[in-house]
Amino acid sequence: MERHDDKRYQARRFRNIIHSLILIAGMALLMSLCALIIWGWSGVLWGLAGAMLSFAIGPRITPGMVMRMFRARPLADSEAGELNAIIRALSERAALPSVPKLNLIPSPTLNAFAAGKPDNAAIGVSSGLLEKLTLREVAGVLAHEISHIANNDLWIMGLADTFSRLTQIMSWLGVFLFLFNLPTVFAGGDGIPWAAVALLYFAPTFGSLLQLALSRAREYDADLEGAELTGDPAALASALEKLERYQGNMWEDMFPSGRKIPMPSLLRSHPPTAERVRRLLEFRPPASGHARLSPHGQPQTTGLAPNNSRPRYYWPGVWF
């Protein structure tokens, strides 16, 4: 069955696109208002031009470069043939033009993320994730990431992140200019539009909320579409519960040397795990959908890479 012939898939995809357009437009409007307050209409044009330029430069950062930032390395069939076979099967089901390259991150932190676009993508999985999850659960995680790639979620979230960062920069600049001009105001200068100051101050918060709403919508859809690809919603649900159990230790987060969830991450800016699990367990893949992909056993990780528990420093924190 071609996934694009599924009416339910098409309806959910259309709703996803409309929802994303509304949120992206909201973030662009927020950034434009900040630019208007600081520089006027010319500032709006320069702000939008800067956003487009930043986003245009983004594709020059290849998936391989992103993986090397996390010291990841590609896994050949001789090392992880079973995992590569799963990725090939899922990519075919998702109708991707090319198969994403599987990369191993030498870290005990449970993490997985994708980078790139449908015709040139990579998926990174940590050695900790391969050690803690079963092969069936790893297949669910890989299907989730492939759904992100197939739906161009990485492109959308990259655009949202660009607007969010520019809004934050403008907010800092606007508040700084306000504080710099306070002596003039107190000396009897022009009045201050306090509503504009408040907007500049709270703009990063509003932008983060819009970005979070966009991320959550994309995550819910990636969960369900990944479940359609495997025909096994319980696999990803089980993986998410394990990730929550191993990564959600509040005591570790209280110490600077604690294991931090790196960015990007399967748990970054995501909806509550319990809600994701509930939706997955209630989800029933269409009867005419893909055959169930449910491999057994543990991933073969012997000799792939030792866990390096020495803390490594990545913005904005420390993780192992």
Secondary structure as UniProt FT lines:
FT   HELIX           3..5
FT   HELIX           7..39
FT   HELIX           41..57
FT   HELIX           58..60
FT   HELIX           63..69
FT   TURN            70..71
FT   STRAND          73..74
FT   HELIX           77..93
FT   TURN            94..95
FT   STRAND          101..105
FT   STRAND          112..117
FT   TURN            118..119
FT   STRAND          120..126
FT   HELIX           127..132
FT   HELIX           135..150
FT   TURN            151..152
FT   HELIX           153..180
FT   HELIX           182..186
FT   TURN            187..188
FT   HELIX           194..230
FT   HELIX           233..247
FT   HELIX           250..253
FT   TURN            256..257
FT   TURN            266..269
FT   HELIX           273..282
FT   TURN            287..288
FT   TURN            302..303
FT   STRAND          312..314
FT   TURN            315..316
FT   STRAND          317..319
//
